[in-house]
Amino acid sequence: MAGKNLDYWYDEQIKRYLIQLIRIFSNFKVKEHTKKGIRYNRVPARYGDASRMVASILRNNSENIINSTPFISVNIASIQPARDRTHEPFLVDTNQVAEREWDNKTGTYTSEQGNLFTTQRYMPVPYNMTLQVDLWTPNTDTKLQVLEQVFVLFNPSIQLQSNDNPLDWSSVFEVELTDIAWSSRGIPAGVDENIDISTLTFAIPIWISPPAKVKRQSIIQRIITDIHSTDSVENLGFSEDYADFFGNVEDTAEIIVTPSDYYVQVVGSGATLVNAAGVPQKWSDLIDMAGELTATSLLKLNIGLDSDNLLNEVIGSVTANPLSETSLIFNLDSETLPSTTLTAVDKIIDPRASYPGDGTLAAAAVDQRYLITESIDDVGMPNWAVDASANDIIQYNGTKWTVVFDSSANESEQQIINTFTSSQFKWSNGAWISSYEGEYNPGFWRLAL
């Protein structure tokens, strides 16, 4: 995989070709007569272009020791561009792949469908590789034993697969024997003390593939259909060049379609999935369609009235609830809450059940603020000595309590923090409610896995 701007990329393709080619010659054997009887020894195969240090180690750090035989050395003689096999260089082949579902508990794949991926493969570049294989033997009999096994294997070529990736369209390649140099010794051979080397030449058409793009597919979480009503489009001054001409036309109706049309009920740190009838549903039924919960999974709640406006979203991370399949643990990101418009209150209280200095509330002090849930009056409640209605906010100015937020005279939406619980509340439609807790309709919440 790679991004658009590829500064460095290396996939060891030629190295993998070379390793697999060496394996072809790694299991030939020769028969030797010893004092203990006949033995069949494996002829080792190794990369012929050894480093100076490795070659010195093989000779026990001595110039007077020759390499033991028999052995096979494999080396790349040349690599040339294959113009006759060149195809459309800008071709991009797209494939959709579905992997099997992975079970984290058992560590195995199940028979169910898992994640979906889109793979874009780019045209590989063709090359012709020439491979030189040297057979080092101490005598003619050993050479004949090995060559006979090689000649039978290549008739005149064998087909190999470079990897087991089903999406790799260049994985199959052929190795063809094209030339044989019988011996490196001079004639007559009896006067030459060098090790006898037979050289076999192989032609191998290979492909070097650029990195592919792999994209994980995700499901469509919602479809919004806006319905507008007008007598004449021409009277509105319709223009085809205006991308969102109907954006300023009032909606007659809006249809929102989401998977299963589920609702989400958020209370405290719990997010429960329910259907239209209010019956709790398993979160796994929805999560399995899109992937799986991770450490970065988020639940996004649109607290506004416009499903298209994503600026009204309150966001929190979600994790599985071990005690309930229908509820996720919701961890609110307080920075995504709406900005507060009122000074924070110290507590939300029932002024009829408590008063300053009674043991449940601290003694009155300057700038103490309370949001009250019941009405109080100056005559009947001398400990407060103020007339205030339910949902008002009262504050102590050093000498007396005063109303600083009159709920009956304020219709605009306001936000405030209760410092006692660190919760945020908003004043809306004549009541104080949590700024994010409640039930969210389809289209007003989304799960980002």
Phi and psi in degrees as a GROMACS rama.xvg file:
@    title "Ramachandran Plot"
@    xaxis  label "Phi"
@    yaxis  label "Psi"
@TYPE xy
-159.423  156.38  ALA-2
-87.2553  -174.212  GLY-3
-65.6303  -46.2884  LYS-4
-95.9456  103.042  ASN-5
-102.473  103.514  LEU-6
-83.5117  -36.3807  ASP-7
-148.903  138.469  TYR-8
-155.723  133.555  TRP-9
-150.912  122.116  TYR-10
-116.824  7.48087  ASP-11
58.7385  35.7128  GLU-12
-67.0108  -48.0571  GLN-13
-64.5522  -37.525  ILE-14
-62.4066  -40.7959  LYS-15
-66.945  -39.7492  ARG-16
-57.0364  -47.5324  TYR-17
-64.1126  -42.95  LEU-18
-61.9426  -41.2432  ILE-19
-69.2411  -34.7571  GLN-20
-68.0891  -37.7706  LEU-21
-63.901  -34.9495  ILE-22
-64.2819  -27.1328  ARG-23
-58.4418  -37.7817  ILE-24
-101.887  17.0553  PHE-25
-94.1962  -3.34318  SER-26
-126.604  19.8901  ASN-27
-78.5177  147.293  PHE-28
-128.055  157.299  LYS-29
-127.417  149.703  VAL-30
-94.6233  130.638  LYS-31
-129.618  141.829  GLU-32
-95.7598  123.872  HIS-33
-125.079  176.109  THR-34
-64.0811  -25.5583  LYS-35
-92.6349  4.80039  LYS-36
115.368  -164.053  GLY-37
-82.5316  133.035  ILE-38
-125.642  147.213  ARG-39
-112.181  108.429  TYR-40
-101.944  138.461  ASN-41
-76.5361  136.414  ARG-42
-86.5945  115.094  VAL-43
-69.6815  147.096  PRO-44
-123.661  136.631  ALA-45
-147.283  164.79  ARG-46
-67.5382  128.27  TYR-47
-74.0943  -26.3268  GLY-48
-89.0117  65.2955  ASP-49
-73.9554  152.745  ALA-50
-72.4748  161.973  SER-51
-60.7103  -38.0797  ARG-52
-66.8091  -43.5011  MET-53
-64.0523  -42.6028  VAL-54
-62.1537  -37.6834  ALA-55
-67.2355  -37.9544  SER-56
-65.3333  -40.9248  ILE-57
-63.1428  -26.5351  LEU-58
-95.6606  14.3726  ARG-59
56.7815  35.7249  ASN-60
57.1132  35.0138  ASN-61
-134.583  140.838  SER-62
-83.3605  -8.08019  GLU-63
-95.666  3.50948  ASN-64
-113.253  129.343  ILE-65
-96.3015  159.479  ILE-66
-65.633  143.617  ASN-67
-72.452  152.66  SER-68
-130.463  161.037  THR-69
-83.4102  155.871  PRO-70
-157.531  164.052  PHE-71
-120.832  129.707  ILE-72
-112.042  136.802  SER-73
-117.786  131.959  VAL-74
-147.352  146.388  ASN-75
-81.7266  118.398  ILE-76
-81.3614  -39.5898  ALA-77
-165.465  158.93  SER-78
-135.075  123.286  ILE-79
-125.429  145.267  GLN-80
-61.9093  139.159  PRO-81
-103.825  86.0746  ALA-82
-66.2133  -27.8737  ARG-83
-71.3747  -17.6422  ASP-84
-106.416  8.6893  ARG-85
-72.994  131.657  THR-86
-114.014  -171.727  HIS-87
-56.3453  110.673  GLU-88
-68.8413  -19.8926  PRO-89
-102.42  13.4206  PHE-90
-69.2094  135.86  LEU-91
-125.609  121.101  VAL-92
-105.575  124.891  ASP-93
-107.536  131.872  THR-94
-130.576  142.63  ASN-95
-103.332  129.39  GLN-96
-127.762  136.27  VAL-97
-114.436  121.414  ALA-98
-91.0076  159.394  GLU-99
-75.6849  151.544  ARG-100
-66.8376  136.584  GLU-101
-99.4738  126.817  TRP-102
-96.4777  109.36  ASP-103
-66.3037  -28.0454  ASN-104
-70.9703  -43.5963  LYS-105
-94.4691  -14.8508  THR-106
70.0122  29.24  GLY-107
-136.155  164.604  THR-108
-84.8608  142.515  TYR-109
-96.5636  -177.582  THR-110
-89.3168  -1.01258  SER-111
-87.176  158.843  GLU-112
-74.3714  137.432  GLN-113
-106.937  -134.191  GLY-114
-70.5739  151.559  ASN-115
-107.455  138.673  LEU-116
-132.603  148.551  PHE-117
-112.295  124.991  THR-118
-114.335  125.958  THR-119
-107.272  112.926  GLN-120
-100.062  137.767  ARG-121
-105.823  148.588  TYR-122
-57.9542  123.951  MET-123
-73.1779  163.251  PRO-124
-102.626  127.984  VAL-125
-85.718  141.558  PRO-126
-140.144  154.812  TYR-127
-108.525  116.483  ASN-128
-99.1725  135.189  MET-129
-108.756  123.227  THR-130
-109.117  131.987  LEU-131
-107.885  121.828  GLN-132
-116.242  116.578  VAL-133
-103.032  126.806  ASP-134
-102.935  111.271  LEU-135
-96.0928  119.754  TRP-136
-135.192  151.986  THR-137
-83.3043  -20.5142  PRO-138
-154.566  172.216  ASN-139
-67.5809  -36.6191  THR-140
-62.8957  -44.1817  ASP-141
-62.7721  -41.0385  THR-142
-62.2116  -42.6363  LYS-143
-63.6932  -37.5667  LEU-144
-61.2377  -45.4735  GLN-145
-72.6812  -44.6836  VAL-146
-62.7556  -37.4643  LEU-147
-62.7087  -37.1657  GLU-148
-68.7959  -38.2666  GLN-149
-68.1128  -42.9788  VAL-150
-62.7218  -36.314  PHE-151
-70.3324  -36.0714  VAL-152
-66.9498  -42.6441  LEU-153
-99.3394  109.552  PHE-154
-135.455  59.4174  ASN-155
-99.2539  6.18468  PRO-156
-144.062  165.223  SER-157
-130.041  153.821  ILE-158
-108.003  132.53  GLN-159
-126.09  165.456  LEU-160
-122.144  121.82  GLN-161
-72.5363  -25.088  SER-162
-159.055  173.666  ASN-163
-105.029  19.9782  ASP-164
-78.4778  115.663  ASN-165
-67.0711  -15.5405  PRO-166
-93.8845  -3.96189  LEU-167
-86.3227  106.078  ASP-168
-81.5119  2.96497  TRP-169
-118.236  19.902  SER-170
-75.0241  -26.3984  SER-171
-90.6743  130.203  VAL-172
-145.868  165.098  PHE-173
-117.788  149.622  GLU-174
-120.51  115.739  VAL-175
-116.707  129.869  GLU-176
-78.2632  120.128  LEU-177
-115.549  -22.0351  THR-178
-156.563  150.173  ASP-179
-134.515  123.026  ILE-180
-102.764  111.141  ALA-181
-61.349  -46.1742  TRP-182
-154.088  151.238  SER-183
-94.7775  -5.47433  SER-184
-79.9231  156.553  ARG-185
-84.3139  173.988  GLY-186
-112.224  130.49  ILE-187
-74.7551  148.418  PRO-188
-69.7539  -22.3948  ALA-189
-67.2797  -19.7381  GLY-190
-96.0234  -0.38698  VAL-191
-102.865  123.819  ASP-192
-93.8232  -1.19672  GLU-193
-71.322  156.862  ASN-194
-66.926  140.098  ILE-195
-76.6668  127.007  ASP-196
-122.892  121.415  ILE-197
-101.991  133.751  SER-198
-112.939  124.022  THR-199
-109.786  136.618  LEU-200
-113.491  132.57  THR-201
-125.112  141.857  PHE-202
-105.111  129.426  ALA-203
-133.862  109.299  ILE-204
-77.7762  121.765  PRO-205
-122.824  168.58  ILE-206
-129.318  137.534  TRP-207
-109.698  115.439  ILE-208
-97.5412  134.642  SER-209
-72.7973  164.609  PRO-210
-65.5734  144.472  PRO-211
-94.4685  157.628  ALA-212
-98.4629  125.598  LYS-213
-118.389  120.703  VAL-214
-120.121  131.994  LYS-215
-82.706  127.464  ARG-216
-81.3191  144.326  GLN-217
-127.14  153.183  SER-218
-76.2069  157.939  ILE-219
-74.6469  119.639  ILE-220
-85.6597  -24.0092  GLN-221
-161.469  150.894  ARG-222
-126.171  123.619  ILE-223
-111.435  124.122  ILE-224
-115.629  115.73  THR-225
-93.6228  132.71  ASP-226
-114.626  122.353  ILE-227
-112.229  154.413  HIS-228
-127.596  124.14  SER-229
-154.856  152.178  THR-230
-77.7176  -33.3559  ASP-231
-151.661  124.559  SER-232
-66.7465  -35.4277  VAL-233
-62.8008  -36.0905  GLU-234
-66.8871  -19.839  ASN-235
-84.8307  -4.24811  LEU-236
73.9538  42.17  GLY-237
-59.7481  136.155  PHE-238
-132.614  129.417  SER-239
-69.4066  -19.6989  GLU-240
-82.0281  -8.79312  ASP-241
-90.7892  115.567  TYR-242
-61.2419  -43.1234  ALA-243
-126.403  62.6287  ASP-244
-61.5528  -38.8096  PHE-245
-80.9386  3.83064  PHE-246
-62.7223  -28.197  GLY-247
-94.972  -0.161403  ASN-248
-88.3858  131.187  VAL-249
-62.9344  135.691  GLU-250
-72.7942  131.449  ASP-251
-78.5183  -37.2044  THR-252
-158.975  160.658  ALA-253
-138.45  127.169  GLU-254
-108.987  124.176  ILE-255
-116.272  125.531  ILE-256
-117.137  124.556  VAL-257
-129.857  163.264  THR-258
-55.2825  116.609  PRO-259
64.7498  0.393187  SER-260
51.3464  47.2071  ASP-261
-78.4786  156.362  TYR-262
-107.607  160.288  TYR-263
-126.624  127.317  VAL-264
-106.123  119.026  GLN-265
-109.957  119.132  VAL-266
-134.731  115.272  VAL-267
60.9569  -122.347  GLY-268
-101.281  18.7605  SER-269
-117.29  137.445  GLY-270
-123.728  109.644  ALA-271
-103.714  134.505  THR-272
-92.6216  126.344  LEU-273
-134.064  158.454  VAL-274
-91.1442  -173.858  ASN-275
-62.6148  -25.4385  ALA-276
-87.264  0.420601  ALA-277
83.9768  11.2955  GLY-278
-85.7324  125.821  VAL-279
-58.7082  142.043  PRO-280
-123.772  155.683  GLN-281
-72.3215  130.015  LYS-282
-64.4679  -29.7334  TRP-283
-61.4992  -30.3517  SER-284
-61.3568  -33.0956  ASP-285
-88.583  -41.0978  LEU-286
-65.0789  -38.3442  ILE-287
-62.471  -24.296  ASP-288
-74.9071  -22.7368  MET-289
-113.152  -16.513  ALA-290
147.232  -124.266  GLY-291
-154.373  157.293  GLU-292
-68.4487  136.836  LEU-293
-129.829  179.981  THR-294
-67.1498  -16.5073  ALA-295
-108.011  9.47159  THR-296
-66.9145  139.069  SER-297
-129.646  148.81  LEU-298
-112.479  122.697  LEU-299
-112.045  123.626  LYS-300
-113.246  122.818  LEU-301
-90.0003  106.182  ASN-302
-87.4659  -0.839176  ILE-303
-87.959  -171.568  GLY-304
-102.506  -6.23162  LEU-305
-110.571  114.994  ASP-306
-68.0403  -19.8654  SER-307
-81.8463  -18.3384  ASP-308
-89.8024  102.745  ASN-309
-83.0321  -1.8349  LEU-310
-75.8394  -12.7883  LEU-311
-93.5751  15.657  ASN-312
-82.8668  134.926  GLU-313
-102.958  130.435  VAL-314
-121.33  144.54  ILE-315
-153.427  153.242  GLY-316
-78.4091  153.336  SER-317
-129.378  143.507  VAL-318
-134.451  160.351  THR-319
-66.1407  143.533  ALA-320
-97.7216  111.379  ASN-321
-64.8428  -14.726  PRO-322
-99.8993  -9.242  LEU-323
-151.374  132.402  SER-324
-83.7863  -13.9588  GLU-325
-100.038  -0.233923  THR-326
-131.528  140.592  SER-327
-109.183  150.614  LEU-328
-81.9539  119.092  ILE-329
-104.252  119.493  PHE-330
-108.905  101.033  ASN-331
-65.9033  136.1  LEU-332
-91.4517  101.73  ASP-333
-61.3633  -21.9364  SER-334
-70.2021  -15.4542  GLU-335
-91.4952  -2.99398  THR-336
-68.8262  155.336  LEU-337
-61.3703  153.912  PRO-338
-66.5876  140.586  SER-339
-74.3653  144.299  THR-340
-112.17  -12.9341  THR-341
-122.553  153.767  LEU-342
-63.9998  140.646  THR-343
-60.5106  151.7  ALA-344
-102.81  153.996  VAL-345
-75.7542  -29.0053  ASP-346
-169.339  158.215  LYS-347
-104.466  121.409  ILE-348
-133.655  161.69  ILE-349
-98.3466  104.568  ASP-350
-66.0173  -14.0554  PRO-351
-82.202  -21.051  ARG-352
-98.2748  -14.8377  ALA-353
-151.576  161.683  SER-354
-153.566  163.086  TYR-355
-57.2104  130.535  PRO-356
83.4231  8.97278  GLY-357
-87.8103  1.24732  ASP-358
108.112  -30.5408  GLY-359
-92.5795  -28.3974  THR-360
-118.283  147.978  LEU-361
-70.1112  160.019  ALA-362
-60.6903  149.257  ALA-363
-56.5821  135.611  ALA-364
-143.957  157.765  ALA-365
-58.0513  135.08  VAL-366
72.5333  10.1979  ASP-367
-63.8393  137.067  GLN-368
-132.595  134.68  ARG-369
-132.815  141.268  TYR-370
-97.6411  121.484  LEU-371
-100.907  144.232  ILE-372
-99.5425  -10.13  THR-373
-133.014  156.985  GLU-374
-75.976  148.649  SER-375
-135.237  159.488  ILE-376
-135.29  159.102  ASP-377
-67.8924  -32.9854  ASP-378
-82.2218  -48.0065  VAL-379
-80.2228  -15.6731  GLY-380
-131.688  81.2693  MET-381
-64.3753  -23.5836  PRO-382
-66.4286  -23.2609  ASN-383
-102.753  -40.1408  TRP-384
52.5466  46.4217  ALA-385
-152.418  145.83  VAL-386
-93.5057  120.356  ASP-387
-149.335  151.302  ALA-388
-103.589  163.664  SER-389
-57.5317  139.914  ALA-390
81.4155  0.292642  ASN-391
-76.9717  163.207  ASP-392
-116.331  126.577  ILE-393
-113.753  152.796  ILE-394
-141.359  143.734  GLN-395
-94.8122  125.628  TYR-396
-98.1825  7.80131  ASN-397
110.839  -26.2045  GLY-398
-124.242  -28.4741  THR-399
-158.182  167.184  LYS-400
-89.4541  137.519  TRP-401
-131.373  155.404  THR-402
-85.325  118.544  VAL-403
-105.788  -13.1471  VAL-404
-137.075  111.116  PHE-405
-94.1973  105.415  ASP-406
-64.1487  -29.9921  SER-407
-73.8379  -21.4865  SER-408
-106.353  2.10391  ALA-409
-118.655  116.334  ASN-410
-107.501  -14.7947  GLU-411
-76.2685  153.553  SER-412
-72.9626  134.043  GLU-413
-132.585  152.348  GLN-414
-122.816  141.756  GLN-415
-146.682  152.646  ILE-416
-106.175  132.919  ILE-417
-91.8386  104.248  ASN-418
-65.8154  -21.0226  THR-419
-67.7805  -34.8227  PHE-420
-116.683  -5.18748  THR-421
62.4677  22.5884  SER-422
-95.0377  150.033  SER-423
-104.703  136.646  GLN-424
-125.091  155.249  PHE-425
-127.736  146.305  LYS-426
-92.0836  112.835  TRP-427
-147.326  129.302  SER-428
54.4958  41.064  ASN-429
77.1687  22.8691  GLY-430
-153.428  152.469  ALA-431
-92.2736  123.441  TRP-432
-133.563  162.218  ILE-433
-60.9719  142.51  SER-434
-73.0806  -12.7195  SER-435
-138.752  -19.8384  TYR-436
-72.9413  147.73  GLU-437
141.139  -165.33  GLY-438
-103.541  134.068  GLU-439
-112.451  127.584  TYR-440
-72.8821  162.861  ASN-441
-55.2795  137.442  PRO-442
92.0913  -15.8564  GLY-443
-105.667  12.0296  PHE-444
-149.206  151.728  TRP-445
-151.238  146.672  ARG-446
-106.236  121.33  LEU-447
-107.224  106.305  ALA-448
